[in-house]
Amino acid sequence: MKVSWVLLVLSLQSGIPSRAQSPGTPSLTQITGVVQSFSGNILDIKPATAPAVWVTIPVDLQVDRNALKPGVAVSATAHWAEVCYVANQVTIQK
């Protein structure tokens, strides 16, 4: 009986797409919205029609970090890296 449950779970999971990507250039995602918060190197962006997204900003990425305040409109190009998005570019909308 337990074996049939294991087989059922495995067969259901086989249809779930994996986040694993082939080696090489990571796929980029455009995230546009308003800043909810910025602390350390974590930028919390709230798109207009989606839940908030956390984006890690690498230390060496050139961004006006003083301008990243709640309510400011931003756009980030980022890639998925195991557990979070990592920004390749952050643009503050004017």
N, C-alpha and C positions, 0 to 999 in steps of 0.2 A: 504494500500500500504506500509506504514512504517513497519507494522508488518511482511510482507513478506521479506523485506530487513533484518530485524533483524534476522529472522529465517535462511535466507541464510547465513549471516555472522556467526551465531552460528554453523551451520552445516559445514561450511568450516573450522572453528577453531577446531572442534572436531577431525579432522584428523591430527592436528599439535601435535607432541610429546611434552610433558611437561618436563621441566628440574627438576621438583620436584622429590626428591628421598625419598625412604622409610627411616625411622629412622634406625640408625646403622652406620656401616662403610661406609664412602663415597667412591664412585668409583674414582680410581686414574687414571690420565692421564700423559703420558710421553711427555714432551715438550723438543725438542732438536734443538739447533740452535746457533746463535751468539748474543751476547749482543749488543743491539742498544743503550740502556741507562740504567742507574741505579741511581735513585734519591729517597732519603728517604728510604722507604721499598718497592718501586715499581721497579721491574726488567722487562725491555722490551726485549723480546727474539724474534728474527726473524728466524723462521725455513726456511730451504732451499726452500721448495715448498708450503709455506702457508703464509698468512699475519702475521704480528707481533702480539705477544700475551703478555699481561701484566700479571705478576705474582706478588702477594703480598708475601713478605718474612716476616714471623712473627719475632718479636724482639728476641724471645728466640731460634730461629733456628740457629744452629752452621754453619756459612758460612764465608769464607774469603771475607768479603765485599770489602776490598781494591783491590782484584783481579777482581772484576766485572767491567771491563772497556769495552768500545765499541770495537767490533771485537773479543773478547774472546769467544771461543766455550764453551757452557754450556749445561747441561742437568738438567731438573727439573722434579721431580715427584710432581704432584699437584692435588688438588681436587677442584671442582667447589663449591663455597660458595655464593649463592644468586646472586652476581653481578660481581664476579671476580674469578680467580684462586688463590688459596692459596697454597704455596709450603710446602711440607712435607720434601723434600730433594732437595738440589741444589748441583750439581757436576760440578766442573770446569774441562774441558777436557784439557789434556796435550798433 
